[in-house]
């Protein structure tokens, strides 16, 4: 996925935010998952959302997967 500058979201106009979100959605749709695959291959877990667990984040390791309740880990 190409670099998108999230730091300016708070100061974007509505039109700029719409363009940003369109670019972000397009980037996600075309993502090859190479970075996640490399991360897993190196033994580090990844975290992602899953509609089956609406109130949790899913943590996946190279050989395992389980849901992590986000409220438990919130600081």
mmCIF file of the N, C-alpha and C atoms, coordinates in Angstrom:
data_MODEL
# 
_entry.id   MODEL 
# 
loop_
_atom_site.group_PDB 
_atom_site.id 
_atom_site.type_symbol 
_atom_site.label_atom_id 
_atom_site.label_alt_id 
_atom_site.label_comp_id 
_atom_site.label_asym_id 
_atom_site.label_entity_id 
_atom_site.label_seq_id 
_atom_site.pdbx_PDB_ins_code 
_atom_site.Cartn_x 
_atom_site.Cartn_y 
_atom_site.Cartn_z 
_atom_site.occupancy 
_atom_site.B_iso_or_equiv 
_atom_site.pdbx_formal_charge 
_atom_site.auth_seq_id 
_atom_site.auth_comp_id 
_atom_site.auth_asym_id 
_atom_site.auth_atom_id 
_atom_site.pdbx_PDB_model_num 
ATOM 1   N N  . UNK A 1 1  ? 0.861   -1.172  0.000  1.00 0.00 ? 1  UNK A N  1 
ATOM 2   C CA . UNK A 1 1  ? 0.000   0.000   0.000  1.00 0.00 ? 1  UNK A CA 1 
ATOM 3   C C  . UNK A 1 1  ? 0.899   1.225   0.000  1.00 0.00 ? 1  UNK A C  1 
ATOM 4   N N  . UNK A 1 2  ? 0.581   2.183   -0.836 1.00 0.00 ? 2  UNK A N  1 
ATOM 5   C CA . UNK A 1 2  ? 1.341   3.417   -0.890 1.00 0.00 ? 2  UNK A CA 1 
ATOM 6   C C  . UNK A 1 2  ? 1.192   4.221   0.390  1.00 0.00 ? 2  UNK A C  1 
ATOM 7   N N  . UNK A 1 3  ? 2.018   5.250   0.526  1.00 0.00 ? 3  UNK A N  1 
ATOM 8   C CA . UNK A 1 3  ? 1.984   6.073   1.722  1.00 0.00 ? 3  UNK A CA 1 
ATOM 9   C C  . UNK A 1 3  ? 0.829   7.072   1.671  1.00 0.00 ? 3  UNK A C  1 
ATOM 10  N N  . UNK A 1 4  ? -0.003  7.045   2.680  1.00 0.00 ? 4  UNK A N  1 
ATOM 11  C CA . UNK A 1 4  ? -1.086  8.013   2.852  1.00 0.00 ? 4  UNK A CA 1 
ATOM 12  C C  . UNK A 1 4  ? -0.798  8.771   4.135  1.00 0.00 ? 4  UNK A C  1 
ATOM 13  N N  . UNK A 1 5  ? -0.946  10.098  4.102  1.00 0.00 ? 5  UNK A N  1 
ATOM 14  C CA . UNK A 1 5  ? -0.627  10.934  5.262  1.00 0.00 ? 5  UNK A CA 1 
ATOM 15  C C  . UNK A 1 5  ? -1.854  11.096  6.159  1.00 0.00 ? 5  UNK A C  1 
ATOM 16  N N  . UNK A 1 6  ? -1.910  10.278  7.216  1.00 0.00 ? 6  UNK A N  1 
ATOM 17  C CA . UNK A 1 6  ? -3.026  10.335  8.157  1.00 0.00 ? 6  UNK A CA 1 
ATOM 18  C C  . UNK A 1 6  ? -2.913  11.517  9.109  1.00 0.00 ? 6  UNK A C  1 
ATOM 19  N N  . UNK A 1 7  ? -1.744  12.130  9.212  1.00 0.00 ? 7  UNK A N  1 
ATOM 20  C CA . UNK A 1 7  ? -1.534  13.193  10.193 1.00 0.00 ? 7  UNK A CA 1 
ATOM 21  C C  . UNK A 1 7  ? -2.368  14.444  9.896  1.00 0.00 ? 7  UNK A C  1 
ATOM 22  N N  . UNK A 1 8  ? -2.803  14.619  8.664  1.00 0.00 ? 8  UNK A N  1 
ATOM 23  C CA . UNK A 1 8  ? -3.549  15.823  8.296  1.00 0.00 ? 8  UNK A CA 1 
ATOM 24  C C  . UNK A 1 8  ? -5.065  15.634  8.331  1.00 0.00 ? 8  UNK A C  1 
ATOM 25  N N  . UNK A 1 9  ? -5.532  14.464  8.739  1.00 0.00 ? 9  UNK A N  1 
ATOM 26  C CA . UNK A 1 9  ? -6.978  14.202  8.724  1.00 0.00 ? 9  UNK A CA 1 
ATOM 27  C C  . UNK A 1 9  ? -7.772  15.231  9.520  1.00 0.00 ? 9  UNK A C  1 
ATOM 28  N N  . UNK A 1 10 ? -7.266  15.649  10.657 1.00 0.00 ? 10 UNK A N  1 
ATOM 29  C CA . UNK A 1 10 ? -7.993  16.600  11.511 1.00 0.00 ? 10 UNK A CA 1 
ATOM 30  C C  . UNK A 1 10 ? -8.163  17.975  10.869 1.00 0.00 ? 10 UNK A C  1 
ATOM 31  N N  . UNK A 1 11 ? -7.297  18.307  9.931  1.00 0.00 ? 11 UNK A N  1 
ATOM 32  C CA . UNK A 1 11 ? -7.345  19.645  9.340  1.00 0.00 ? 11 UNK A CA 1 
ATOM 33  C C  . UNK A 1 11 ? -7.888  19.648  7.908  1.00 0.00 ? 11 UNK A C  1 
ATOM 34  N N  . UNK A 1 12 ? -8.274  18.495  7.405  1.00 0.00 ? 12 UNK A N  1 
ATOM 35  C CA . UNK A 1 12 ? -8.782  18.406  6.031  1.00 0.00 ? 12 UNK A CA 1 
ATOM 36  C C  . UNK A 1 12 ? -10.181 18.986  5.908  1.00 0.00 ? 12 UNK A C  1 
ATOM 37  N N  . UNK A 1 13 ? -10.427 19.560  4.753  1.00 0.00 ? 13 UNK A N  1 
ATOM 38  C CA . UNK A 1 13 ? -11.799 19.984  4.451  1.00 0.00 ? 13 UNK A CA 1 
ATOM 39  C C  . UNK A 1 13 ? -12.610 18.720  4.151  1.00 0.00 ? 13 UNK A C  1 
ATOM 40  N N  . UNK A 1 14 ? -13.911 18.879  4.069  1.00 0.00 ? 14 UNK A N  1 
ATOM 41  C CA . UNK A 1 14 ? -14.766 17.733  3.779  1.00 0.00 ? 14 UNK A CA 1 
ATOM 42  C C  . UNK A 1 14 ? -14.405 17.118  2.421  1.00 0.00 ? 14 UNK A C  1 
ATOM 43  N N  . UNK A 1 15 ? -14.135 17.959  1.430  1.00 0.00 ? 15 UNK A N  1 
ATOM 44  C CA . UNK A 1 15 ? -13.772 17.465  0.093  1.00 0.00 ? 15 UNK A CA 1 
ATOM 45  C C  . UNK A 1 15 ? -12.432 16.733  0.128  1.00 0.00 ? 15 UNK A C  1 
ATOM 46  N N  . UNK A 1 16 ? -11.452 17.274  0.856  1.00 0.00 ? 16 UNK A N  1 
ATOM 47  C CA . UNK A 1 16 ? -10.143 16.624  0.974  1.00 0.00 ? 16 UNK A CA 1 
ATOM 48  C C  . UNK A 1 16 ? -10.276 15.274  1.687  1.00 0.00 ? 16 UNK A C  1 
ATOM 49  N N  . UNK A 1 17 ? -11.104 15.244  2.734  1.00 0.00 ? 17 UNK A N  1 
ATOM 50  C CA . UNK A 1 17 ? -11.317 13.998  3.462  1.00 0.00 ? 17 UNK A CA 1 
ATOM 51  C C  . UNK A 1 17 ? -11.983 12.950  2.571  1.00 0.00 ? 17 UNK A C  1 
ATOM 52  N N  . UNK A 1 18 ? -12.926 13.357  1.745  1.00 0.00 ? 18 UNK A N  1 
ATOM 53  C CA . UNK A 1 18 ? -13.581 12.422  0.814  1.00 0.00 ? 18 UNK A CA 1 
ATOM 54  C C  . UNK A 1 18 ? -12.567 11.852  -0.172 1.00 0.00 ? 18 UNK A C  1 
ATOM 55  N N  . UNK A 1 19 ? -11.673 12.704  -0.698 1.00 0.00 ? 19 UNK A N  1 
ATOM 56  C CA . UNK A 1 19 ? -10.637 12.223  -1.619 1.00 0.00 ? 19 UNK A CA 1 
ATOM 57  C C  . UNK A 1 19 ? -9.668  11.281  -0.906 1.00 0.00 ? 19 UNK A C  1 
ATOM 58  N N  . UNK A 1 20 ? -9.304  11.650  0.318  1.00 0.00 ? 20 UNK A N  1 
ATOM 59  C CA . UNK A 1 20 ? -8.399  10.803  1.103  1.00 0.00 ? 20 UNK A CA 1 
ATOM 60  C C  . UNK A 1 20 ? -9.031  9.437   1.349  1.00 0.00 ? 20 UNK A C  1 
ATOM 61  N N  . UNK A 1 21 ? -10.286 9.412   1.774  1.00 0.00 ? 21 UNK A N  1 
ATOM 62  C CA . UNK A 1 21 ? -10.953 8.142   2.075  1.00 0.00 ? 21 UNK A CA 1 
ATOM 63  C C  . UNK A 1 21 ? -11.126 7.298   0.816  1.00 0.00 ? 21 UNK A C  1 
ATOM 64  N N  . UNK A 1 22 ? -11.368 7.930   -0.319 1.00 0.00 ? 22 UNK A N  1 
ATOM 65  C CA . UNK A 1 22 ? -11.459 7.188   -1.583 1.00 0.00 ? 22 UNK A CA 1 
ATOM 66  C C  . UNK A 1 22 ? -10.110 6.543   -1.914 1.00 0.00 ? 22 UNK A C  1 
ATOM 67  N N  . UNK A 1 23 ? -9.027  7.296   -1.736 1.00 0.00 ? 23 UNK A N  1 
ATOM 68  C CA . UNK A 1 23 ? -7.687  6.757   -1.994 1.00 0.00 ? 23 UNK A CA 1 
ATOM 69  C C  . UNK A 1 23 ? -7.354  5.641   -1.015 1.00 0.00 ? 23 UNK A C  1 
ATOM 70  N N  . UNK A 1 24 ? -7.743  5.815   0.253  1.00 0.00 ? 24 UNK A N  1 
ATOM 71  C CA . UNK A 1 24 ? -7.491  4.809   1.275  1.00 0.00 ? 24 UNK A CA 1 
ATOM 72  C C  . UNK A 1 24 ? -8.256  3.526   0.975  1.00 0.00 ? 24 UNK A C  1 
ATOM 73  N N  . UNK A 1 25 ? -9.522  3.656   0.613  1.00 0.00 ? 25 UNK A N  1 
ATOM 74  C CA . UNK A 1 25 ? -10.347 2.495   0.273  1.00 0.00 ? 25 UNK A CA 1 
ATOM 75  C C  . UNK A 1 25 ? -9.762  1.766   -0.934 1.00 0.00 ? 25 UNK A C  1 
ATOM 76  N N  . UNK A 1 26 ? -9.326  2.512   -1.927 1.00 0.00 ? 26 UNK A N  1 
ATOM 77  C CA . UNK A 1 26 ? -8.718  1.917   -3.124 1.00 0.00 ? 26 UNK A CA 1 
ATOM 78  C C  . UNK A 1 26 ? -7.423  1.185   -2.769 1.00 0.00 ? 26 UNK A C  1 
ATOM 79  N N  . UNK A 1 27 ? -6.607  1.797   -1.915 1.00 0.00 ? 27 UNK A N  1 
ATOM 80  C CA . UNK A 1 27 ? -5.355  1.174   -1.500 1.00 0.00 ? 27 UNK A CA 1 
ATOM 81  C C  . UNK A 1 27 ? -5.613  -0.130  -0.750 1.00 0.00 ? 27 UNK A C  1 
ATOM 82  N N  . UNK A 1 28 ? -6.604  -0.138  0.119  1.00 0.00 ? 28 UNK A N  1 
ATOM 83  C CA . UNK A 1 28 ? -6.941  -1.370  0.840  1.00 0.00 ? 28 UNK A CA 1 
ATOM 84  C C  . UNK A 1 28 ? -7.420  -2.460  -0.111 1.00 0.00 ? 28 UNK A C  1 
ATOM 85  N N  . UNK A 1 29 ? -8.226  -2.088  -1.078 1.00 0.00 ? 29 UNK A N  1 
ATOM 86  C CA . UNK A 1 29 ? -8.764  -3.059  -2.037 1.00 0.00 ? 29 UNK A CA 1 
ATOM 87  C C  . UNK A 1 29 ? -7.653  -3.690  -2.874 1.00 0.00 ? 29 UNK A C  1 
ATOM 88  N N  . UNK A 1 30 ? -6.568  -2.948  -3.104 1.00 0.00 ? 30 UNK A N  1 
ATOM 89  C CA . UNK A 1 30 ? -5.475  -3.441  -3.941 1.00 0.00 ? 30 UNK A CA 1 
ATOM 90  C C  . UNK A 1 30 ? -4.260  -3.914  -3.146 1.00 0.00 ? 30 UNK A C  1 
ATOM 91  N N  . UNK A 1 31 ? -4.378  -3.988  -1.835 1.00 0.00 ? 31 UNK A N  1 
ATOM 92  C CA . UNK A 1 31 ? -3.257  -4.383  -0.986 1.00 0.00 ? 31 UNK A CA 1 
ATOM 93  C C  . UNK A 1 31 ? -2.908  -5.850  -1.217 1.00 0.00 ? 31 UNK A C  1 
ATOM 94  N N  . UNK A 1 32 ? -1.629  -6.142  -1.388 1.00 0.00 ? 32 UNK A N  1 
ATOM 95  C CA . UNK A 1 32 ? -1.178  -7.516  -1.644 1.00 0.00 ? 32 UNK A CA 1 
ATOM 96  C C  . UNK A 1 32 ? -0.937  -8.306  -0.360 1.00 0.00 ? 32 UNK A C  1 
ATOM 97  N N  . UNK A 1 33 ? -0.996  -7.652  0.788  1.00 0.00 ? 33 UNK A N  1 
ATOM 98  C CA . UNK A 1 33 ? -0.750  -8.269  2.101  1.00 0.00 ? 33 UNK A CA 1 
ATOM 99  C C  . UNK A 1 33 ? 0.706   -8.690  2.296  1.00 0.00 ? 33 UNK A C  1 
ATOM 100 N N  . UNK A 1 34 ? 1.603   -8.226  1.443  1.00 0.00 ? 34 UNK A N  1 
ATOM 101 C CA . UNK A 1 34 ? 3.013   -8.616  1.556  1.00 0.00 ? 34 UNK A CA 1 
ATOM 102 C C  . UNK A 1 34 ? 3.628   -8.212  2.887  1.00 0.00 ? 34 UNK A C  1 
ATOM 103 N N  . UNK A 1 35 ? 3.298   -7.017  3.371  1.00 0.00 ? 35 UNK A N  1 
ATOM 104 C CA . UNK A 1 35 ? 3.872   -6.552  4.636  1.00 0.00 ? 35 UNK A CA 1 
ATOM 105 C C  . UNK A 1 35 ? 3.394   -7.434  5.790  1.00 0.00 ? 35 UNK A C  1 
ATOM 106 N N  . UNK A 1 36 ? 2.114   -7.766  5.810  1.00 0.00 ? 36 UNK A N  1 
ATOM 107 C CA . UNK A 1 36 ? 1.588   -8.646  6.860  1.00 0.00 ? 36 UNK A CA 1 
ATOM 108 C C  . UNK A 1 36 ? 2.233   -10.025 6.784  1.00 0.00 ? 36 UNK A C  1 
ATOM 109 N N  . UNK A 1 37 ? 2.401   -10.536 5.583  1.00 0.00 ? 37 UNK A N  1 
ATOM 110 C CA . UNK A 1 37 ? 3.035   -11.849 5.411  1.00 0.00 ? 37 UNK A CA 1 
ATOM 111 C C  . UNK A 1 37 ? 4.476   -11.841 5.909  1.00 0.00 ? 37 UNK A C  1 
ATOM 112 N N  . UNK A 1 38 ? 5.219   -10.777 5.609  1.00 0.00 ? 38 UNK A N  1 
ATOM 113 C CA . UNK A 1 38 ? 6.591   -10.653 6.089  1.00 0.00 ? 38 UNK A CA 1 
ATOM 114 C C  . UNK A 1 38 ? 6.633   -10.556 7.608  1.00 0.00 ? 38 UNK A C  1 
ATOM 115 N N  . UNK A 1 39 ? 5.693   -9.796  8.164  1.00 0.00 ? 39 UNK A N  1 
ATOM 116 C CA . UNK A 1 39 ? 5.603   -9.632  9.617  1.00 0.00 ? 39 UNK A CA 1 
ATOM 117 C C  . UNK A 1 39 ? 5.375   -10.988 10.288 1.00 0.00 ? 39 UNK A C  1 
ATOM 118 N N  . UNK A 1 40 ? 4.413   -11.759 9.769  1.00 0.00 ? 40 UNK A N  1 
ATOM 119 C CA . UNK A 1 40 ? 4.128   -13.083 10.319 1.00 0.00 ? 40 UNK A CA 1 
ATOM 120 C C  . UNK A 1 40 ? 5.316   -14.026 10.152 1.00 0.00 ? 40 UNK A C  1 
ATOM 121 N N  . UNK A 1 41 ? 5.941   -13.992 8.983  1.00 0.00 ? 41 UNK A N  1 
ATOM 122 C CA . UNK A 1 41 ? 7.074   -14.877 8.717  1.00 0.00 ? 41 UNK A CA 1 
ATOM 123 C C  . UNK A 1 41 ? 8.234   -14.626 9.672  1.00 0.00 ? 41 UNK A C  1 
ATOM 124 N N  . UNK A 1 42 ? 8.350   -13.389 10.158 1.00 0.00 ? 42 UNK A N  1 
ATOM 125 C CA . UNK A 1 42 ? 9.431   -13.056 11.093 1.00 0.00 ? 42 UNK A CA 1 
ATOM 126 C C  . UNK A 1 42 ? 9.071   -13.428 12.533 1.00 0.00 ? 42 UNK A C  1 
ATOM 127 N N  . UNK A 1 43 ? 7.871   -13.984 12.729 1.00 0.00 ? 43 UNK A N  1 
ATOM 128 C CA . UNK A 1 43 ? 7.466   -14.418 14.066 1.00 0.00 ? 43 UNK A CA 1 
ATOM 129 C C  . UNK A 1 43 ? 6.708   -13.386 14.868 1.00 0.00 ? 43 UNK A C  1 
ATOM 130 N N  . UNK A 1 44 ? 6.366   -12.247 14.244 1.00 0.00 ? 44 UNK A N  1 
ATOM 131 C CA . UNK A 1 44 ? 5.619   -11.206 14.954 1.00 0.00 ? 44 UNK A CA 1 
ATOM 132 C C  . UNK A 1 44 ? 4.145   -11.302 14.599 1.00 0.00 ? 44 UNK A C  1 
ATOM 133 N N  . UNK A 1 45 ? 3.249   -11.078 15.568 1.00 0.00 ? 45 UNK A N  1 
ATOM 134 C CA . UNK A 1 45 ? 1.811   -11.160 15.283 1.00 0.00 ? 45 UNK A CA 1 
ATOM 135 C C  . UNK A 1 45 ? 1.295   -9.921  14.552 1.00 0.00 ? 45 UNK A C  1 
ATOM 136 N N  . UNK A 1 46 ? 0.127   -10.069 13.955 1.00 0.00 ? 46 UNK A N  1 
ATOM 137 C CA . UNK A 1 46 ? -0.584  -8.937  13.358 1.00 0.00 ? 46 UNK A CA 1 
ATOM 138 C C  . UNK A 1 46 ? -1.931  -8.823  14.059 1.00 0.00 ? 46 UNK A C  1 
ATOM 139 N N  . UNK A 1 47 ? -2.517  -7.655  14.023 1.00 0.00 ? 47 UNK A N  1 
ATOM 140 C CA . UNK A 1 47 ? -3.810  -7.379  14.643 1.00 0.00 ? 47 UNK A CA 1 
ATOM 141 C C  . UNK A 1 47 ? -4.739  -6.826  13.573 1.00 0.00 ? 47 UNK A C  1 
ATOM 142 N N  . UNK A 1 48 ? -5.995  -7.261  13.580 1.00 0.00 ? 48 UNK A N  1 
ATOM 143 C CA . UNK A 1 48 ? -6.942  -6.782  12.580 1.00 0.00 ? 48 UNK A CA 1 
ATOM 144 C C  . UNK A 1 48 ? -8.358  -6.942  13.105 1.00 0.00 ? 48 UNK A C  1 
ATOM 145 N N  . UNK A 1 49 ? -9.298  -6.281  12.452 1.00 0.00 ? 49 UNK A N  1 
ATOM 146 C CA . UNK A 1 49 ? -10.705 -6.404  12.810 1.00 0.00 ? 49 UNK A CA 1 
ATOM 147 C C  . UNK A 1 49 ? -11.355 -7.531  12.036 1.00 0.00 ? 49 UNK A C  1 
ATOM 148 N N  . UNK A 1 50 ? -12.403 -8.083  12.601 1.00 0.00 ? 50 UNK A N  1 
ATOM 149 C CA . UNK A 1 50 ? -13.146 -9.177  11.966 1.00 0.00 ? 50 UNK A CA 1 
ATOM 150 C C  . UNK A 1 50 ? -14.610 -9.008  12.343 1.00 0.00 ? 50 UNK A C  1 
ATOM 151 N N  . UNK A 1 51 ? -15.492 -9.030  11.354 1.00 0.00 ? 51 UNK A N  1 
ATOM 152 C CA . UNK A 1 51 ? -16.924 -8.847  11.610 1.00 0.00 ? 51 UNK A CA 1 
ATOM 153 C C  . UNK A 1 51 ? -17.492 -9.889  12.568 1.00 0.00 ? 51 UNK A C  1 
ATOM 154 N N  . UNK A 1 52 ? -16.851 -11.043 12.668 1.00 0.00 ? 52 UNK A N  1 
ATOM 155 C CA . UNK A 1 52 ? -17.326 -12.083 13.601 1.00 0.00 ? 52 UNK A CA 1 
ATOM 156 C C  . UNK A 1 52 ? -17.081 -11.699 15.057 1.00 0.00 ? 52 UNK A C  1 
ATOM 157 N N  . UNK A 1 53 ? -16.168 -10.754 15.293 1.00 0.00 ? 53 UNK A N  1 
ATOM 158 C CA . UNK A 1 53 ? -15.826 -10.301 16.639 1.00 0.00 ? 53 UNK A CA 1 
ATOM 159 C C  . UNK A 1 53 ? -15.930 -8.780  16.675 1.00 0.00 ? 53 UNK A C  1 
ATOM 160 N N  . UNK A 1 54 ? -17.148 -8.224  16.653 1.00 0.00 ? 54 UNK A N  1 
ATOM 161 C CA . UNK A 1 54 ? -17.320 -6.776  16.500 1.00 0.00 ? 54 UNK A CA 1 
ATOM 162 C C  . UNK A 1 54 ? -16.734 -5.936  17.634 1.00 0.00 ? 54 UNK A C  1 
ATOM 163 N N  . UNK A 1 55 ? -16.608 -6.486  18.825 1.00 0.00 ? 55 UNK A N  1 
ATOM 164 C CA . UNK A 1 55 ? -16.086 -5.723  19.961 1.00 0.00 ? 55 UNK A CA 1 
ATOM 165 C C  . UNK A 1 55 ? -14.659 -6.122  20.311 1.00 0.00 ? 55 UNK A C  1 
ATOM 166 N N  . UNK A 1 56 ? -13.951 -6.696  19.343 1.00 0.00 ? 56 UNK A N  1 
ATOM 167 C CA . UNK A 1 56 ? -12.602 -7.186  19.622 1.00 0.00 ? 56 UNK A CA 1 
ATOM 168 C C  . UNK A 1 56 ? -11.692 -6.945  18.431 1.00 0.00 ? 56 UNK A C  1 
ATOM 169 N N  . UNK A 1 57 ? -10.423 -7.076  18.694 1.00 0.00 ? 57 UNK A N  1 
ATOM 170 C CA . UNK A 1 57 ? -9.422  -7.113  17.625 1.00 0.00 ? 57 UNK A CA 1 
ATOM 171 C C  . UNK A 1 57 ? -8.936  -8.559  17.573 1.00 0.00 ? 57 UNK A C  1 
ATOM 172 N N  . UNK A 1 58 ? -8.589  -9.026  16.402 1.00 0.00 ? 58 UNK A N  1 
ATOM 173 C CA . UNK A 1 58 ? -8.077  -10.385 16.269 1.00 0.00 ? 58 UNK A CA 1 
ATOM 174 C C  . UNK A 1 58 ? -6.562  -10.307 16.170 1.00 0.00 ? 58 UNK A C  1 
ATOM 175 N N  . UNK A 1 59 ? -5.912  -11.133 16.956 1.00 0.00 ? 59 UNK A N  1 
ATOM 176 C CA . UNK A 1 59 ? -4.458  -11.214 16.936 1.00 0.00 ? 59 UNK A CA 1 
ATOM 177 C C  . UNK A 1 59 ? -4.110  -12.526 16.247 1.00 0.00 ? 59 UNK A C  1 
ATOM 178 N N  . UNK A 1 60 ? -3.277  -12.452 15.209 1.00 0.00 ? 60 UNK A N  1 
ATOM 179 C CA . UNK A 1 60 ? -2.911  -13.663 14.482 1.00 0.00 ? 60 UNK A CA 1 
ATOM 180 C C  . UNK A 1 60 ? -1.406  -13.813 14.483 1.00 0.00 ? 60 UNK A C  1 
ATOM 181 N N  . UNK A 1 61 ? -0.948  -14.992 14.838 1.00 0.00 ? 61 UNK A N  1 
ATOM 182 C CA . UNK A 1 61 ? 0.462   -15.320 14.769 1.00 0.00 ? 61 UNK A CA 1 
ATOM 183 C C  . UNK A 1 61 ? 0.718   -16.192 13.560 1.00 0.00 ? 61 UNK A C  1 
ATOM 184 N N  . UNK A 1 62 ? 1.927   -16.604 13.393 1.00 0.00 ? 62 UNK A N  1 
ATOM 185 C CA . UNK A 1 62 ? 2.284   -17.423 12.232 1.00 0.00 ? 62 UNK A CA 1 
ATOM 186 C C  . UNK A 1 62 ? 1.498   -18.724 12.201 1.00 0.00 ? 62 UNK A C  1 
ATOM 187 N N  . UNK A 1 63 ? 1.280   -19.341 13.343 1.00 0.00 ? 63 UNK A N  1 
ATOM 188 C CA . UNK A 1 63 ? 0.607   -20.642 13.398 1.00 0.00 ? 63 UNK A CA 1 
ATOM 189 C C  . UNK A 1 63 ? -0.694  -20.629 14.180 1.00 0.00 ? 63 UNK A C  1 
ATOM 190 N N  . UNK A 1 64 ? -1.145  -19.480 14.683 1.00 0.00 ? 64 UNK A N  1 
ATOM 191 C CA . UNK A 1 64 ? -2.337  -19.439 15.530 1.00 0.00 ? 64 UNK A CA 1 
ATOM 192 C C  . UNK A 1 64 ? -3.116  -18.156 15.314 1.00 0.00 ? 64 UNK A C  1 
ATOM 193 N N  . UNK A 1 65 ? -4.349  -18.139 15.808 1.00 0.00 ? 65 UNK A N  1 
ATOM 194 C CA . UNK A 1 65 ? -5.226  -16.961 15.706 1.00 0.00 ? 65 UNK A CA 1 
ATOM 195 C C  . UNK A 1 65 ? -6.209  -16.997 16.870 1.00 0.00 ? 65 UNK A C  1 
ATOM 196 N N  . UNK A 1 66 ? -6.437  -15.848 17.501 1.00 0.00 ? 66 UNK A N  1 
ATOM 197 C CA . UNK A 1 66 ? -7.473  -15.758 18.521 1.00 0.00 ? 66 UNK A CA 1 
ATOM 198 C C  . UNK A 1 66 ? -7.944  -14.321 18.670 1.00 0.00 ? 66 UNK A C  1 
ATOM 199 N N  . UNK A 1 67 ? -9.118  -14.147 19.231 1.00 0.00 ? 67 UNK A N  1 
ATOM 200 C CA . UNK A 1 67 ? -9.686  -12.809 19.404 1.00 0.00 ? 67 UNK A CA 1 
ATOM 201 C C  . UNK A 1 67 ? -9.151  -12.188 20.687 1.00 0.00 ? 67 UNK A C  1 
ATOM 202 N N  . UNK A 1 68 ? -8.888  -10.913 20.620 1.00 0.00 ? 68 UNK A N  1 
ATOM 203 C CA . UNK A 1 68 ? -8.442  -10.149 21.780 1.00 0.00 ? 68 UNK A CA 1 
ATOM 204 C C  . UNK A 1 68 ? -9.493  -9.081  22.037 1.00 0.00 ? 68 UNK A C  1 
ATOM 205 N N  . UNK A 1 69 ? -10.077 -9.078  23.209 1.00 0.00 ? 69 UNK A N  1 
ATOM 206 C CA . UNK A 1 69 ? -11.078 -8.069  23.554 1.00 0.00 ? 69 UNK A CA 1 
ATOM 207 C C  . UNK A 1 69 ? -10.375 -6.730  23.719 1.00 0.00 ? 69 UNK A C  1 
ATOM 208 N N  . UNK A 1 70 ? -10.751 -5.750  22.918 1.00 0.00 ? 70 UNK A N  1 
ATOM 209 C CA . UNK A 1 70 ? -10.050 -4.467  22.919 1.00 0.00 ? 70 UNK A CA 1 
ATOM 210 C C  . UNK A 1 70 ? -10.203 -3.714  24.245 1.00 0.00 ? 70 UNK A C  1 
ATOM 211 N N  . UNK A 1 71 ? -11.340 -3.817  24.912 1.00 0.00 ? 71 UNK A N  1 
ATOM 212 C CA . UNK A 1 71 ? -11.532 -3.105  26.183 1.00 0.00 ? 71 UNK A CA 1 
ATOM 213 C C  . UNK A 1 71 ? -10.530 -3.560  27.231 1.00 0.00 ? 71 UNK A C  1 
ATOM 214 N N  . UNK A 1 72 ? -10.178 -4.809  27.205 1.00 0.00 ? 72 UNK A N  1 
ATOM 215 C CA . UNK A 1 72 ? -9.242  -5.356  28.186 1.00 0.00 ? 72 UNK A CA 1 
ATOM 216 C C  . UNK A 1 72 ? -7.855  -4.738  28.036 1.00 0.00 ? 72 UNK A C  1 
ATOM 217 N N  . UNK A 1 73 ? -7.506  -4.388  26.799 1.00 0.00 ? 73 UNK A N  1 
ATOM 218 C CA . UNK A 1 73 ? -6.165  -3.906  26.524 1.00 0.00 ? 73 UNK A CA 1 
ATOM 219 C C  . UNK A 1 73 ? -6.101  -2.381  26.426 1.00 0.00 ? 73 UNK A C  1 
ATOM 220 N N  . UNK A 1 74 ? -7.244  -1.742  26.493 1.00 0.00 ? 74 UNK A N  1 
ATOM 221 C CA . UNK A 1 74 ? -7.254  -0.271  26.408 1.00 0.00 ? 74 UNK A CA 1 
ATOM 222 C C  . UNK A 1 74 ? -6.611  0.312   27.662 1.00 0.00 ? 74 UNK A C  1 
ATOM 223 N N  . UNK A 1 75 ? -5.843  1.353   27.476 1.00 0.00 ? 75 UNK A N  1 
ATOM 224 C CA . UNK A 1 75 ? -5.117  1.934   28.602 1.00 0.00 ? 75 UNK A CA 1 
ATOM 225 C C  . UNK A 1 75 ? -5.762  3.088   29.235 1.00 0.00 ? 75 UNK A C  1 
# 
